[in-house]
Every structure is written in structure tokens, then in C-alpha cells.
Amino acid sequence: MSRSETVELPLEKLCAGATCGYPILSKEGLLLLGSGTHITPTIVSHLQEQHHDVIAVHPNDIAELTGKQLRRPATADAAENKPKFTGVWEQALPLKDLLVDRHDEPLSDERTAELNKCMSTAKSRFEQINHALQTRDFDSISPLVATSDSFARSMIDDHDQTVGEIGAASDDVALERRSVQMAVMAMAVAVEMGIDGPTTLEIGLTGLLHDIGLYVLDPKFRDPTESLSHSERWEYEKHPVIAFDCVSAIPETPSAVRIAVQQVHEQYDGSGFPRGLRGTRIHQYARILNVVDAYIQLISPSTNRCGILPHNAIGLILHQGTRGTFDPEVVRAFLNTESLYPLGSHVELRSGSTALVIRRSAHSYTCPILMRDDGECVQEDNAENRIIRPIASPQIEQMRIPPSKMPTINWNPADNVLRV
């Protein structure tokens, strides 16, 4: 392919997760990537480091390389005609159409306080569920439905702050917190996939309940930093089936939730547990939660390591996605939900400042909205604000996976062991 056959594309519009059908050239006409290359965050970062602000691509590749699902700024007419949330979850109405656009707004202290209150309430409801499991005295599923409902409403009001604060990396590995993270982030992916309100709430409920079987096993199984022997691992892998039995005993639990709770640890390629299901034999709720679970697993402390930088976790999920580990549709939606530099993560800018990723861009998930350490909100609209690398959170210990190691790592999320 010659340079004359190409069109120029700003690098910031290049979509990680896409695959090029034709070679990608530099603006000088030099070959950068061969045809059939799967675009990963590592590749995008390398191109940025080499100062390729513009690349040359074949016109037929534009739609694929820029991402067909990226959000576009709403026009005045579109905003006027946009449906409003009535407070009632309507079937067949995608929640994505109801999101309030807060693209240009800073984070809200009031919303942070409300999210913290929701998290505390959720934890207390898990205590009630644990007590009910011990006494076999189940009343209703409604308290956990209310938890999904409150976080979904928060997401409609401010999607990015809700996902960024609840889904941020933490050294708190308590089962209750992880379950809330699972629910909120899975609902966010469902929103990106165009799923309606009632279904999204069921996905959130599945996230809250998927590990409920661990409450009736040895408490060490709830702690992902604990090492397990072969026999203990065998015992641990029973918990999805136990969760199904527990959930089936709770009145009013939707049938789709009962099915999905026992499949969250199944992998798209059949390498998961407890039954080794593969592909679309795995319930859609479980396929969504499986990707979210892998991400939370990576950014959290584990047996042999501290948490991994969220940016690197995204990269590893994309690499695993090329091997068939995850549902590709869910991976694409997850990337659109979090952005290349995930919400709530930290980065270093070319100016030397550090910043917190607070919002997704309306144009490209390679260029999120940032809050610098001086409190100013910026986007990568000039060289000084350009992200040069992800950095660890100042609150917790995090490790980086070098780009050179990414393709060589052999990791199965079902094993919960990653050696780097």
C-alpha cells in the first residue's frame, strides 16, 4: 500500500481493541504496523512515545480503527429529544440513552458522600445475608435489589464519577466491597452495550450475589491474598454451585440471576469452572461479569503480588481477549466504559504534573478528562497535558507490567494466579 492510498488519522482517535485490515503507515509513508495487527494499549502507547501524532491508514479501515461505538457529543436537537429518566425502569429503553451528560463538570463532593453512604448500606445488607445463610431464614431479595437500584440511579446521574469511585483500585479486598464493585462495573458495561434498565439491575444483582457461596465455606476463601493448596482449590471451585443453591433459596430471585451466579467464573474459551462452559452457552450476565471480575482481580492485591496498574490491567485483558478468554463484545464495551486510562486511575503528564482520570472523553477513549494535582480539570488538548505514562495511586502499592512482557504472560483468570 502506497502513501497516496491513505488518509491521515490523528493518533488520539486510534481505538485500542480494533484490528487493522490494511498496513498503518507514518505520515512520512514508513510502515508502522502490518495488516491484521490487533491494536492494544501497548501499541498505542508506543506510537505516542515515538511522537506519531498522525498516522496514515486506508480509508476502508477508518470505521474499525476509530471505533463504531464511541460516544459523540450531543447536538442541541439531540439533547432536546433525549428521553428523560422518569424514575421507573422501562423495558426496551437502553439506559445509555438516559445518562446525564456531565462531560464538562468536575467531580461532586456531594455525590462522593452519597456513594460512600450507598457502599456502607450495601455492606450492612451483606451482613444480613450472611446471617440469613447461617440460620437459613431468608426473607426477601429486595434489600439487594435496592442496592442495585441505588447505584444504577447514581450512574444515570453521573456515570463516570460512580464508576470511577466505586471501581477504583483499593487494598481493601473484603468480599462485600468486591461484590459491590462487580455489580456497579458490570451495570456500567451493560449500559454501554445498550441494555435496558430492568435487565441492567438483574446484572447488578448477579454481581452482588455471585460469590455468596463463599460465606458458607472456610473464611480464608474470601481473601484473594491467601495461598490455596490443591485440595483447597478444589474446595474453593465448588462455591458457584453453592451460590446457586443459596440464591435459589431466597424468595423472588429472578431465574436469570440464579442461572448466571454459577457461571461467572466460566471463561469464554471453556477454561473456567465449575463446568467448563464456553461461548454463548454461558449466560450473558455471566459473560459481562467475567470480564469485570478479571479486571478487579488484576488491580487488587493477590497471593504473590500487589495490585497491577489499571492501564496495564486493561492491556492484559485485551491481550487475553485475542486468545479467546473473554467475550469480545464485552471486552469492547468494557474498554468504552473505562477508557484506555481507566476512570479513577492516576497518570503523569508531559508537563511533569500528575493527574487523576475523572471522565471519559466524548470523542476518544484514548484521551480522558483529567484532574491535575493542582485541581484543574484538563483534556489532552495540548502537548503539556499529554499523558506520558500511568502511575501508581498515592494511596496504595501498585505494580507495572512492562509492555515487552504483556504478550508472553500466560494467565487464566479462573486460576486467580498471575506470575510476572
Backbone torsions as a table, in degrees:
resi	resn	phi	psi	omega
1	MET	NA	129.7	-179.4
2	SER	-91.5	162.4	-179.3
3	ARG	-61.7	-32.2	-177.4
4	SER	-67.0	-18.3	-179.0
5	GLU	-88.0	-0.5	-172.2
6	THR	-107.2	168.0	170.0
7	VAL	-124.1	154.6	-178.2
8	GLU	-84.1	141.1	179.6
9	LEU	-132.8	123.0	175.1
10	PRO	-58.4	136.0	-176.9
11	LEU	-58.2	-32.5	-177.9
12	GLU	-62.7	-17.7	-180.0
13	LYS	-93.2	-3.9	179.6
14	LEU	-72.1	125.4	-172.8
15	CYS	-92.4	116.0	168.7
16	ALA	-63.9	138.6	-176.9
17	GLY	104.0	-14.9	178.0
18	ALA	-86.0	167.0	175.6
19	THR	-129.3	128.3	-177.6
20	CYS	-82.6	135.0	178.0
21	GLY	-87.0	-16.2	-179.5
22	TYR	-130.5	164.0	176.6
23	PRO	-61.2	152.2	173.7
24	ILE	-110.0	129.0	-176.0
25	LEU	-112.6	161.3	168.5
26	SER	-75.1	167.6	179.6
27	LYS	-66.8	-15.4	174.6
28	GLU	-86.5	-4.8	178.0
29	GLY	96.0	7.4	179.2
30	LEU	-84.8	143.6	-179.1
31	LEU	-69.4	125.8	175.8
32	LEU	-105.0	-46.2	-177.4
33	LEU	-139.0	138.7	179.6
34	GLY	-79.4	162.4	178.0
35	SER	-62.1	145.2	-179.0
36	GLY	84.4	4.7	179.7
37	THR	-73.4	130.3	174.9
38	HIS	-84.2	121.7	-175.3
39	ILE	-79.4	117.0	179.1
40	THR	-110.9	163.8	175.1
41	PRO	-56.5	-33.8	178.6
42	THR	-63.2	-42.7	178.9
43	ILE	-63.0	-45.4	179.1
44	VAL	-60.4	-43.6	179.6
45	SER	-61.7	-42.4	179.5
46	HIS	-62.2	-42.1	178.9
47	LEU	-64.2	-37.9	176.2
48	GLN	-64.1	-43.7	-179.3
49	GLU	-63.8	-29.6	178.9
50	GLN	-87.5	7.6	175.1
51	HIS	62.8	35.4	173.5
52	HIS	-89.2	85.1	-179.4
53	ASP	-71.6	-26.1	-179.6
54	VAL	-131.6	137.2	176.1
55	ILE	-121.1	162.2	179.8
56	ALA	-110.1	123.2	-175.6
57	VAL	-130.0	160.1	176.9
58	HIS	-72.5	139.8	-178.9
59	PRO	-54.6	-33.3	-179.1
60	ASN	-69.6	-13.8	-179.4
61	ASP	-93.2	-8.2	-172.6
62	ILE	-56.4	-49.8	-176.6
63	ALA	-59.9	-44.3	-178.7
64	GLU	-67.5	-45.8	-173.0
65	LEU	-73.6	-23.3	179.4
66	THR	-96.1	-8.5	175.7
67	GLY	85.0	120.3	-177.2
68	LYS	-79.4	-15.0	-173.4
69	GLN	-106.1	9.0	-178.1
70	LEU	-66.3	145.5	178.5
71	ARG	-72.0	147.0	177.2
72	ARG	-117.5	148.0	177.7
73	PRO	-59.9	135.8	-178.8
74	ALA	-74.9	136.4	173.8
75	THR	-79.6	168.0	-179.5
76	ALA	-61.7	-41.2	179.6
77	ASP	-64.8	-42.1	-179.6
78	ALA	-64.1	-40.1	179.9
79	ALA	-64.3	-37.2	-179.3
80	GLU	-67.7	-35.4	-177.2
81	ASN	-90.4	-2.7	-176.8
82	LYS	-66.8	135.0	178.8
83	PRO	-65.4	148.0	179.4
84	LYS	-105.8	147.7	178.0
85	PHE	-74.5	122.2	-177.1
86	THR	-89.8	-5.7	-175.3
87	GLY	96.4	-7.4	178.9
88	VAL	-114.4	133.1	-179.2
89	TRP	-79.4	112.3	-175.0
90	GLU	-98.0	135.7	175.5
91	GLN	-68.5	146.8	176.0
92	ALA	69.3	5.0	174.9
93	LEU	-106.3	107.6	-177.6
94	PRO	-59.2	132.5	178.0
95	LEU	-63.1	-25.6	179.0
96	LYS	-57.7	-31.3	-179.5
97	ASP	-74.3	-13.4	-175.8
98	LEU	-101.2	-7.3	-175.4
99	LEU	-62.5	132.7	175.0
100	VAL	-75.2	131.7	-178.8
101	ASP	-81.3	107.8	178.0
102	ARG	-117.4	30.3	-175.1
103	HIS	-53.5	-39.1	-175.2
104	ASP	-97.9	9.8	-175.6
105	GLU	-101.9	147.5	172.1
106	PRO	-73.3	173.6	175.6
107	LEU	-70.8	151.5	-176.4
108	SER	-105.2	127.6	176.5
109	ASP	-64.8	-35.3	179.5
110	GLU	-65.1	-39.3	179.7
111	ARG	-69.2	-37.3	175.7
112	THR	-58.6	-44.9	179.5
113	ALA	-63.5	-39.0	-179.7
114	GLU	-68.5	-38.9	178.2
115	LEU	-65.6	-39.7	177.2
116	ASN	-63.0	-38.4	177.8
117	LYS	-65.1	-42.3	178.2
118	CYS	-62.5	-39.7	179.4
119	MET	-64.9	-43.4	179.2
120	SER	-62.9	-41.1	178.3
121	THR	-63.5	-42.1	179.6
122	ALA	-61.6	-42.5	-179.9
123	LYS	-62.4	-39.6	179.3
124	SER	-66.9	-32.0	177.5
125	ARG	-70.4	-32.2	175.2
126	PHE	-66.9	-35.4	175.8
127	GLU	-61.1	-39.5	178.3
128	GLN	-66.3	-41.1	178.2
129	ILE	-63.4	-42.6	179.5
130	ASN	-61.2	-42.9	177.9
131	HIS	-62.3	-42.4	-179.7
132	ALA	-64.1	-34.8	178.0
133	LEU	-65.2	-38.5	-179.1
134	GLN	-71.2	-34.0	-176.0
135	THR	-98.3	-8.2	-175.9
136	ARG	56.5	37.1	-179.0
137	ASP	-118.0	76.9	-178.6
138	PHE	-87.4	130.5	-179.8
139	ASP	-96.1	-61.1	-175.5
140	SER	-161.5	158.4	175.8
141	ILE	-85.0	-6.6	-170.5
142	SER	-58.2	-35.0	178.2
143	PRO	-60.7	-38.7	178.8
144	LEU	-77.1	-30.2	172.3
145	VAL	-60.8	-40.4	178.3
146	ALA	-63.4	-33.9	177.5
147	THR	-65.4	-48.0	176.4
148	SER	-58.8	-42.5	-178.5
149	ASP	-60.3	-45.9	-176.0
150	SER	-66.7	-40.0	178.9
151	PHE	-71.8	-34.5	177.6
152	ALA	-65.4	-39.7	177.2
153	ARG	-64.9	-40.0	176.2
154	SER	-62.2	-37.9	-179.7
155	MET	-66.0	-38.9	177.2
156	ILE	-63.1	-42.0	-178.4
157	ASP	-70.1	-40.1	176.7
158	ASP	-155.6	90.0	-177.3
159	HIS	-56.7	-52.2	-169.9
160	ASP	-68.7	-39.6	178.4
161	GLN	-68.1	-39.1	179.3
162	THR	-62.7	-49.0	-179.1
163	VAL	-67.9	-41.3	-177.8
164	GLY	-64.2	-40.2	-176.3
165	GLU	-82.4	-40.7	179.6
166	ILE	-75.1	-36.5	-176.1
167	GLY	-89.6	2.3	-178.1
168	ALA	-66.7	149.7	178.3
169	ALA	-61.6	145.2	-178.7
170	SER	-152.4	155.0	173.5
171	ASP	-90.3	4.9	174.4
172	ASP	-83.2	107.5	-176.6
173	VAL	-104.4	18.9	179.5
174	ALA	-59.0	140.2	-177.3
175	LEU	-57.6	-38.7	-177.4
176	GLU	-62.6	-44.9	-179.5
177	ARG	-66.1	-43.5	-180.0
178	ARG	-61.4	-38.0	-179.9
179	SER	-66.1	-39.2	176.6
180	VAL	-66.0	-43.2	175.4
181	GLN	-55.5	-46.7	179.7
182	MET	-56.7	-47.9	-176.2
183	ALA	-62.9	-48.4	-175.1
184	VAL	-67.3	-45.7	-177.2
185	MET	-70.1	-34.4	177.3
186	ALA	-67.7	-39.5	176.3
187	MET	-63.7	-36.1	178.3
188	ALA	-64.8	-40.1	176.8
189	VAL	-65.0	-40.7	177.9
190	ALA	-60.9	-40.4	176.7
191	VAL	-59.4	-46.5	179.9
192	GLU	-62.2	-31.5	-179.3
193	MET	-81.5	0.3	177.4
194	GLY	81.2	23.2	-177.9
195	ILE	-83.1	148.0	-175.9
196	ASP	-79.7	174.5	-174.1
197	GLY	-62.2	-54.7	-178.3
198	PRO	-57.5	-40.0	179.8
199	THR	-69.3	-40.7	178.8
200	THR	-60.2	-41.1	178.1
201	LEU	-64.6	-36.2	177.0
202	GLU	-66.6	-35.9	176.3
203	ILE	-64.4	-42.2	176.4
204	GLY	-62.4	-41.5	178.7
205	LEU	-63.3	-38.7	177.0
206	THR	-62.3	-40.6	177.6
207	GLY	-62.2	-39.6	179.1
208	LEU	-66.1	-34.8	-172.1
209	LEU	-97.6	-10.8	-165.9
210	HIS	-62.1	-28.5	-179.2
211	ASP	-107.0	18.6	-176.6
212	ILE	-61.7	-26.1	178.4
213	GLY	-63.6	-21.6	179.7
214	LEU	-68.4	-20.2	-179.7
215	TYR	-68.5	-21.8	-178.5
216	VAL	-102.0	5.5	176.1
217	LEU	-106.4	179.9	177.2
218	ASP	-53.9	131.5	-178.3
219	PRO	-55.2	-25.1	-178.9
220	LYS	-63.0	-24.5	-179.3
221	PHE	-69.7	-14.9	179.1
222	ARG	-83.3	-12.2	-175.1
223	ASP	-104.5	109.6	-176.8
224	PRO	-69.3	-9.7	177.8
225	THR	-86.8	-4.8	179.8
226	GLU	-80.6	138.6	173.8
227	SER	-82.2	139.7	-179.6
228	LEU	-117.1	137.3	173.4
229	SER	-74.2	172.9	179.8
230	HIS	-59.7	-43.8	-178.6
231	SER	-69.6	-35.8	177.6
232	GLU	-67.5	-38.3	177.9
233	ARG	-61.6	-41.2	177.5
234	TRP	-60.6	-41.5	178.4
235	GLU	-66.4	-42.9	-179.0
236	TYR	-59.3	-39.3	-175.3
237	GLU	-71.9	-1.8	173.2
238	LYS	-80.8	-16.2	-167.6
239	HIS	-63.7	-28.3	175.3
240	PRO	-64.6	-36.7	178.4
241	VAL	-69.3	-39.8	176.5
242	ILE	-63.3	-39.6	178.8
243	ALA	-60.4	-40.8	178.2
244	PHE	-59.7	-45.1	179.7
245	ASP	-62.8	-42.8	-179.2
246	CYS	-64.8	-47.1	-177.4
247	VAL	-65.3	-36.4	179.7
248	SER	-64.3	-22.3	-179.9
249	ALA	-86.0	-8.4	-179.2
250	ILE	-90.4	121.5	-177.7
251	PRO	-57.3	144.9	171.9
252	GLU	72.8	11.5	177.9
253	THR	-72.9	126.1	-179.4
254	PRO	-59.9	145.5	-177.3
255	SER	-62.1	-37.0	179.7
256	ALA	-62.8	-36.0	178.3
257	VAL	-67.6	-42.2	179.1
258	ARG	-60.5	-41.6	179.8
259	ILE	-67.3	-45.6	-171.6
260	ALA	-71.4	-31.0	-176.2
261	VAL	-61.4	-29.0	-179.0
262	GLN	-88.5	2.0	-176.5
263	GLN	-117.8	0.2	-175.9
264	VAL	-60.4	-31.4	-178.6
265	HIS	-93.4	7.9	171.9
266	GLU	-78.5	141.5	179.0
267	GLN	-103.3	150.3	-175.7
268	TYR	-59.0	-27.8	-179.4
269	ASP	-92.0	4.7	177.6
270	GLY	89.5	7.0	-175.3
271	SER	-92.8	7.2	-177.3
272	GLY	-93.6	-164.1	-179.3
273	PHE	-139.1	160.8	12.2
274	PRO	-91.5	-11.5	-171.8
275	ARG	-117.4	-0.2	179.0
276	GLY	66.3	33.1	176.9
277	LEU	-67.3	157.2	179.1
278	ARG	-139.3	159.7	173.5
279	GLY	56.8	-142.8	-175.9
280	THR	-77.4	1.9	169.0
281	ARG	-68.3	-20.4	175.9
282	ILE	-84.3	133.8	-178.1
283	HIS	-59.1	144.9	-179.0
284	GLN	-56.7	-40.5	178.9
285	TYR	-57.0	-44.4	-177.7
286	ALA	-68.3	-37.0	179.7
287	ARG	-64.6	-36.9	176.6
288	ILE	-67.4	-49.4	-177.7
289	LEU	-65.3	-28.7	-179.7
290	ASN	-63.6	-40.8	178.3
291	VAL	-68.4	-43.5	178.5
292	VAL	-62.2	-42.3	179.2
293	ASP	-60.5	-41.1	179.1
294	ALA	-62.6	-42.6	179.8
295	TYR	-63.7	-47.1	179.7
296	ILE	-62.8	-39.2	177.7
297	GLN	-59.1	-41.6	-177.6
298	LEU	-70.4	-41.8	-175.1
299	ILE	-83.6	-4.1	-179.7
300	SER	-101.9	155.6	174.9
301	PRO	-61.5	146.1	178.4
302	SER	-133.0	-169.5	-173.8
303	THR	-55.9	-45.9	-170.1
304	ASN	-116.4	15.6	-175.5
305	ARG	-163.9	164.8	168.9
306	CYS	-84.4	-179.9	179.4
307	GLY	-66.8	153.0	179.5
308	ILE	-93.4	146.3	176.9
309	LEU	-53.0	132.5	-178.3
310	PRO	-53.8	-38.4	178.0
311	HIS	-60.4	-42.1	178.1
312	ASN	-70.2	-33.2	177.3
313	ALA	-63.2	-42.0	175.9
314	ILE	-59.5	-45.2	179.9
315	GLY	-60.2	-41.8	-178.7
316	LEU	-68.3	-37.8	177.3
317	ILE	-63.7	-39.9	177.6
318	LEU	-64.6	-41.8	176.9
319	HIS	-61.7	-45.2	178.9
320	GLN	-65.0	-32.8	178.6
321	GLY	-61.2	-34.1	178.3
322	THR	-69.2	-18.1	178.5
323	ARG	-93.4	1.6	176.2
324	GLY	88.1	11.1	-176.9
325	THR	-68.3	-33.5	-174.6
326	PHE	-123.7	160.4	172.7
327	ASP	-65.0	118.3	-175.2
328	PRO	-61.8	-33.2	178.4
329	GLU	-64.5	-39.2	179.6
330	VAL	-69.4	-40.4	178.9
331	VAL	-59.9	-45.9	178.7
332	ARG	-59.9	-44.6	179.8
333	ALA	-65.6	-38.4	179.2
334	PHE	-63.5	-41.0	179.1
335	LEU	-64.5	-41.7	176.3
336	ASN	-64.1	-32.5	-178.3
337	THR	-71.7	-43.2	-173.0
338	GLU	-93.9	-30.4	-171.3
339	SER	81.0	166.0	-177.7
340	LEU	-59.5	-39.3	172.8
341	TYR	-105.9	104.0	-166.9
342	PRO	-59.4	149.3	176.3
343	LEU	-55.0	134.6	179.5
344	GLY	86.4	-2.0	179.3
345	SER	-94.5	172.5	-174.2
346	HIS	-117.4	146.2	-178.3
347	VAL	-139.3	161.2	172.8
348	GLU	-108.9	138.4	-178.2
349	LEU	-101.5	162.5	-179.5
350	ARG	-60.8	-26.9	179.3
351	SER	-71.0	-12.6	-176.0
352	GLY	99.1	-12.0	177.7
353	SER	-73.7	159.5	170.0
354	THR	-108.7	159.2	-176.1
355	ALA	-150.6	157.7	175.4
356	LEU	-103.9	133.3	175.8
357	VAL	-77.3	117.4	-174.4
358	ILE	-112.5	-25.5	-178.0
359	ARG	-149.1	156.0	172.5
360	ARG	-78.0	152.0	174.0
361	SER	-76.3	150.5	175.0
362	ALA	-76.7	-11.8	-173.4
363	HIS	-111.1	-39.4	-171.8
364	SER	-156.1	134.6	-179.9
365	TYR	-80.8	7.2	171.9
366	THR	-89.1	-9.6	-174.7
367	CYS	-131.1	74.4	-176.6
368	PRO	-71.5	168.8	173.4
369	ILE	-83.0	135.9	-173.8
370	LEU	-122.4	152.5	168.7
371	MET	-115.6	110.4	-178.7
372	ARG	-67.1	166.5	-178.0
373	ASP	-67.5	-12.2	174.6
374	ASP	-89.7	4.5	176.9
375	GLY	90.6	-4.8	-178.9
376	GLU	-84.6	136.6	177.3
377	CYS	-89.7	129.3	-176.2
378	VAL	-139.7	165.2	170.8
379	GLN	-126.0	165.7	-179.9
380	GLU	-73.8	61.6	-178.2
381	ASP	-98.8	1.1	172.7
382	ASN	-152.6	169.6	-173.3
383	ALA	-62.2	-34.0	-176.8
384	GLU	-66.5	-31.6	-177.7
385	ASN	-93.8	7.8	-177.8
386	ARG	-73.0	135.9	177.7
387	ILE	-73.3	129.4	176.6
388	ILE	-105.3	-25.1	176.9
389	ARG	-169.6	153.5	171.7
390	PRO	-76.7	150.8	178.2
391	ILE	-133.0	164.5	-179.0
392	ALA	-71.1	151.6	173.2
393	SER	-65.7	140.3	178.6
394	PRO	-67.8	-14.6	-176.8
395	GLN	-89.5	-24.0	-173.9
396	ILE	-137.7	162.8	176.4
397	GLU	-83.5	132.3	178.5
398	GLN	-138.8	151.0	-179.1
399	MET	-116.5	155.4	-179.7
400	ARG	-106.1	142.3	170.9
401	ILE	-100.7	116.1	-179.5
402	PRO	-59.2	140.5	179.3
403	PRO	-54.2	-33.5	-178.5
404	SER	-66.2	-24.5	-178.8
405	LYS	-87.4	-22.6	-171.5
406	MET	-51.8	-49.3	-176.2
407	PRO	-69.6	-17.9	-173.9
408	THR	-94.5	-8.3	-177.1
409	ILE	-76.3	127.1	177.1
410	ASN	-107.3	104.7	-171.3
411	TRP	-132.2	130.7	173.6
412	ASN	-113.4	113.2	-178.2
413	PRO	-54.7	-29.3	-179.1
414	ALA	-65.0	-23.0	-179.1
415	ASP	-85.3	-18.3	-178.3
416	ASN	56.2	31.7	177.1
417	VAL	-133.4	124.7	177.7
418	LEU	-129.8	117.7	179.9
419	ARG	-108.5	121.4	-178.9
420	VAL	-125.3	NA	NA
